[in-house]
Amino acid sequence: MFEKSENLSYRAKWRTECLRTLCGFANAWGGTLYIGVDENGELTGLSQEYCDFVLSEIPDTIRNTLHIIPEFALLEEGGLRYISIKVGVAYVPVSYNGEYYVRRKTVNQKLSGKDAEELLIGRGGATWDTLWVYSMCDRDLDSKAIAAYRLTADKGAEPCRDAEYMESLHLKTEGRYTHAAALMFTEHPEYLVREAYAKVGFFDGDGNVLHQEKATGPLNVQAWTALQAVLSRYMRLYRKVLPLPEDALKEALLNAVVHKDYSKAQPIQVRVTKDRVRIINTGGLPAGWNPDTLMGEHVSEPRNPLIAELFARAGYTDSWGMGVERMCKACMKAGLPAPAYSVSGFGFSVEFSLKKAA
């Protein structure tokens, strides 16, 4: 009798469901499937004809379906033939019919939602913005947002259907839309991605809310709406023009919408008082970075590279990691201190002091 364990499985005959088992092995710690051994671990054996069938047909089936190449071996014990199919650990996620499975104990567990995202991001090198929004379809696209973006990013390009344009930008893959598509090209991204908006609040010296509003819509529109809200409302509430350079505030808001961790359901916060503006978003800095890294020469390492590419393509931002330097120079030119950066358990923040530097 064969032993039972997490990385062993047995089938008397090859069945289509065996593909699910191999998928689960590949996404876990690898494993071996034995054909010719029943589910109780008893050796039942295979005819030579059946062995020939498995060894000649099944490797192509596995390769074409799971895109992995396992090791096959024809074995014999007590005059009974059986076959082992060994799968190693896959360093990219393996799917079966568009679903992801992982072997846990002796069960093939189907992954969904957050678990599937973590597998893709952790093992596949994928980023959150490239993952699919399963509930999004063609009718969710905002044609006005797409047309406005094309005028900026691809003026003069040949006209095409919205869905085709999404495919050309890698925002629609294998017939499904990505999170980047939902955030950039739908009228209400927050309907598809929770809390995908910015909220702007104005406070007095005691922390009491004087006014608050939401900035919604596609990400580039959110940044623009939040910018206009701060500029116009500041003057009404505090009876003077905002001393912070508009370019510095715009750069900070664009960075916030591009680099936010959208997998965490928290809106971007813009907190305004008479003497300071603070922008907070979920997510920290890249691994090995700290606030001092931002102040020195550095390359761009976006959390959401697909979104960052869309912004750079349209000229909203650059892709050279120069935004922080521009903000600092703009503040210094206006006689203000350089912005202060901090990382906490909540996320990342940039704070502008509106008092003249000493």
C-alpha positions in Angstrom: 0.0 0.0 0.0 1.2 3.5 -0.9 1.4 6.1 1.8 -0.9 9.2 1.8 0.6 12.7 2.0 0.1 16.2 0.8 2.4 15.8 -2.2 1.2 12.4 -3.3 -2.0 11.5 -5.1 -3.4 8.3 -6.7 -5.8 7.4 -9.5 -6.6 4.0 -10.9 -7.0 5.6 -14.4 -6.2 8.9 -15.9 -9.1 11.4 -15.6 -9.5 15.0 -16.7 -9.7 15.9 -13.0 -6.0 14.8 -12.7 -5.1 18.1 -14.4 -6.5 20.0 -11.4 -4.3 17.9 -9.0 -1.2 18.6 -11.1 -2.1 22.3 -11.1 -2.4 22.2 -7.3 1.0 20.5 -6.9 2.7 23.1 -9.1 1.2 26.0 -7.2 2.2 24.4 -3.8 5.4 22.4 -3.2 5.3 20.0 -6.1 4.2 16.4 -6.0 3.7 13.1 -7.7 0.5 11.6 -9.2 0.4 7.8 -9.6 -1.8 6.3 -12.3 -2.6 2.6 -11.7 -3.0 3.0 -7.9 -6.4 3.5 -6.5 -7.4 6.3 -4.1 -6.8 4.1 -1.1 -3.2 3.6 -2.1 -3.6 0.0 -3.4 -1.7 -0.9 -6.5 -4.2 -2.0 -9.2 -1.9 -1.9 -12.3 -2.3 -0.9 -15.9 -2.2 -2.8 -19.1 0.7 -2.3 -21.5 -1.8 -0.7 -24.0 -3.0 1.7 -21.4 0.5 2.6 -20.4 1.3 3.4 -24.0 -1.7 5.6 -24.2 -0.8 7.6 -21.1 2.9 8.0 -22.0 2.1 9.1 -25.6 -1.0 11.3 -25.2 -1.0 12.8 -21.7 2.3 14.7 -21.8 0.9 16.9 -24.6 -2.4 17.3 -22.8 -0.6 18.6 -19.7 1.7 20.8 -21.6 -1.1 22.4 -23.7 -3.4 22.8 -20.8 -1.2 23.7 -17.8 1.9 24.9 -19.7 4.2 22.8 -17.5 6.4 19.8 -18.4 6.2 17.0 -15.7 8.4 13.9 -15.5 6.8 10.6 -16.5 8.1 7.2 -15.4 6.9 3.7 -16.1 7.2 1.6 -13.0 6.5 -2.0 -12.1 6.0 -3.9 -8.8 4.9 -7.4 -8.3 4.2 -7.8 -12.0 1.9 -4.8 -12.0 2.7 -1.7 -14.1 1.9 1.8 -13.0 3.0 5.3 -14.0 4.3 8.3 -12.0 3.8 11.9 -13.1 6.1 14.2 -11.1 5.5 17.9 -11.0 8.0 20.4 -9.5 7.3 23.8 -8.0 6.2 26.3 -10.6 7.9 29.7 -10.4 5.0 31.3 -12.2 1.4 30.6 -11.2 -0.3 27.7 -13.0 -4.0 27.8 -13.9 -6.5 25.2 -15.1 -9.4 26.4 -17.2 -8.7 30.0 -15.9 -8.8 29.0 -12.2 -6.0 28.6 -9.8 -5.6 25.6 -7.4 -3.2 24.9 -4.7 -2.6 21.6 -2.9 -3.4 21.8 0.8 -3.2 18.5 2.8 -4.8 16.0 0.4 -7.2 18.5 -1.2 -6.9 20.7 -4.3 -8.2 24.0 -3.0 -9.5 26.5 -5.5 -8.2 30.0 -5.0 -10.3 33.1 -5.4 -10.2 36.8 -4.6 -7.4 37.8 -2.4 -5.7 34.4 -2.3 -5.5 34.3 -6.1 -4.1 37.8 -6.2 -1.4 36.9 -3.6 -0.4 33.9 -5.6 -0.1 35.9 -8.8 1.7 38.8 -7.2 4.0 36.8 -5.0 5.0 34.1 -7.4 4.3 35.4 -10.9 5.9 38.8 -10.7 2.5 40.2 -11.6 1.3 43.5 -10.1 -2.1 44.3 -8.7 -3.0 46.7 -11.6 -2.5 43.9 -14.2 -4.9 41.5 -12.5 -8.4 41.0 -13.9 -11.6 42.6 -12.6 -13.9 39.6 -13.4 -17.1 41.7 -13.1 -16.0 44.3 -15.7 -17.2 44.2 -19.3 -17.2 46.3 -22.5 -20.3 48.3 -21.4 -18.4 49.6 -18.3 -16.0 51.6 -20.4 -16.4 55.3 -20.4 -16.0 56.4 -24.0 -15.6 60.1 -23.1 -12.7 59.2 -20.8 -11.1 57.1 -23.4 -11.5 59.8 -26.1 -10.0 62.4 -23.8 -7.0 60.2 -23.0 -6.4 59.4 -26.7 -6.3 63.1 -27.6 -3.4 63.5 -25.2 -1.6 60.2 -25.4 -2.2 59.0 -29.0 -3.3 62.0 -31.0 -3.3 61.2 -34.7 -3.5 57.4 -34.2 -5.9 55.4 -36.4 -9.4 55.3 -34.9 -10.5 52.0 -33.4 -13.2 50.5 -31.1 -12.7 51.3 -27.4 -12.2 47.6 -26.6 -9.5 47.3 -29.2 -7.8 50.3 -27.8 -7.8 48.7 -24.4 -6.2 45.6 -25.8 -3.5 47.7 -27.5 -2.6 49.2 -24.0 -2.6 45.8 -22.4 -5.6 46.8 -20.3 -7.6 43.9 -21.7 -6.0 40.5 -21.8 -7.6 37.1 -22.7 -10.9 38.9 -23.0 -10.8 40.3 -19.5 -10.2 43.8 -18.2 -7.5 44.7 -15.7 -7.7 46.8 -12.5 -5.8 49.5 -14.4 -8.6 49.6 -17.0 -11.3 49.9 -14.3 -9.4 52.8 -12.6 -8.5 54.7 -15.7 -11.4 54.2 -18.1 -14.7 53.8 -16.2 -16.9 56.6 -15.0 -17.1 55.3 -11.5 -14.0 53.2 -10.6 -15.2 52.9 -7.0 -18.1 50.6 -8.3 -15.5 48.1 -9.4 -12.6 48.8 -7.0 -13.7 49.6 -3.5 -12.8 53.1 -2.1 -11.1 54.1 -5.4 -11.5 57.8 -4.9 -9.9 60.7 -3.0 -11.5 62.7 -0.2 -10.5 66.3 0.6 -11.0 67.7 4.1 -10.5 71.2 5.5 -9.9 71.7 9.2 -9.6 74.5 11.7 -6.8 74.7 14.3 -8.7 72.4 16.7 -9.1 69.6 14.1 -12.8 70.4 13.4 -14.0 69.7 9.9 -14.9 72.9 8.1 -15.7 71.3 4.7 -15.2 68.0 2.9 -15.8 66.6 -0.6 -15.0 63.6 -2.7 -12.9 63.5 -5.9 -14.2 60.6 -8.1 -13.9 59.5 -11.7 -10.9 58.1 -13.6 -7.6 58.5 -11.8 -6.3 61.5 -13.8 -9.6 63.2 -13.2 -9.5 62.5 -9.5 -6.1 64.2 -9.2 -7.4 67.3 -11.1 -10.6 67.5 -9.1 -8.8 67.2 -5.8 -6.3 69.9 -7.0 -9.1 72.3 -7.9 -11.0 71.6 -4.6 -7.9 72.6 -2.6 -7.1 75.7 -4.6 -10.7 77.1 -4.6 -11.9 76.1 -1.2 -8.7 77.2 0.6 -9.2 80.8 -0.5 -12.8 80.7 0.7 -12.2 79.2 4.1 -8.9 80.8 5.1 -9.4 84.1 3.1 -6.1 84.0 1.3 -4.5 82.5 -1.7 -2.9 79.1 -1.2 0.9 79.9 -0.9 1.8 76.4 -2.1 2.9 76.2 -5.8 0.2 74.6 -7.9 2.8 72.4 -9.7 4.0 70.9 -6.5 0.6 70.1 -5.2 -0.4 68.6 -8.6 2.7 66.4 -8.7 1.9 65.1 -5.2 -1.7 64.3 -6.1 -0.6 62.5 -9.3 1.9 60.5 -7.3 -0.8 59.6 -4.8 -3.2 58.2 -7.4 -0.5 56.3 -9.3 1.3 54.7 -6.3 -1.6 54.0 -4.0 -2.1 50.4 -2.9 -5.6 49.9 -4.3 -5.9 46.4 -2.9 -6.5 48.0 0.5 -10.0 49.6 0.6 -9.0 53.1 1.8 -9.5 56.3 -0.1 -6.7 58.8 -0.6 -6.9 61.5 2.0 -6.0 65.2 1.4 -6.0 67.0 4.8 -5.9 70.8 4.6 -5.4 73.4 7.3 -4.4 77.0 7.2 -0.8 76.1 7.6 -0.3 72.8 5.9 -1.5 70.3 3.3 -1.0 66.6 3.9 -1.7 63.8 1.4 -2.0 60.3 2.7 -2.4 57.0 0.7 -2.2 53.4 1.6 0.9 51.5 0.8 4.5 52.2 1.7 7.7 52.6 -0.2 9.5 49.9 -2.3 11.5 47.3 -0.4 14.7 48.8 0.9 13.6 52.4 0.5 13.0 55.1 3.1 12.0 58.7 3.0 15.7 59.7 2.6 15.8 57.6 -0.6 13.2 59.9 -2.2 15.2 63.0 -1.5 18.3 61.6 -3.3 18.8 60.5 -6.8 16.6 57.4 -7.5 14.9 55.6 -10.4 11.2 55.2 -10.7 9.9 52.0 -9.1 6.1 52.3 -9.3 3.7 50.1 -7.3 1.3 50.0 -10.2 3.6 50.0 -13.3 0.7 49.7 -15.8 -1.0 52.8 -14.4 2.3 54.6 -14.2 2.9 53.8 -17.9 -0.5 55.2 -18.8 0.2 58.5 -16.9 3.6 58.8 -18.5 2.3 58.1 -21.9 -0.1 61.0 -21.7 2.5 63.3 -20.2 0.8 63.5 -16.8 4.0 62.3 -15.1 7.4 61.2 -16.1 9.0 57.8 -15.7 12.4 59.0 -14.4 11.8 59.4 -10.7 12.2 63.2 -11.0 8.8 64.2 -9.4 10.1 64.7 -5.8 13.0 66.9 -7.1 10.5 69.1 -8.9 8.3 69.5 -5.9 11.3 70.4 -3.7 12.5 73.0 -6.2 9.0 74.5 -6.6 8.6 74.9 -2.8 12.1 76.4 -2.3 11.4 78.9 -5.1 8.2 79.9 -3.3 10.2 80.3 0.0 8.6 77.2 1.6 10.3 74.3 3.2 10.8 71.1 1.2 7.9 68.6 1.6 8.2 66.1 4.4 7.7 62.4 3.7 6.8 59.7 6.3 5.8 56.0 6.3 3.5 54.5 9.0 1.4 51.5 9.5 -1.4 53.2 7.6 0.6 54.1 4.6 2.7 56.9 3.0 2.2 60.6 3.4 3.7 63.8 2.1 3.2 67.0 4.0 3.6 70.6 2.8 4.2 73.4 5.3 2.6 76.7 4.1 4.7 78.8 6.5 7.7 80.6 4.9 11.0 78.9 5.5 13.2 80.6 8.0 
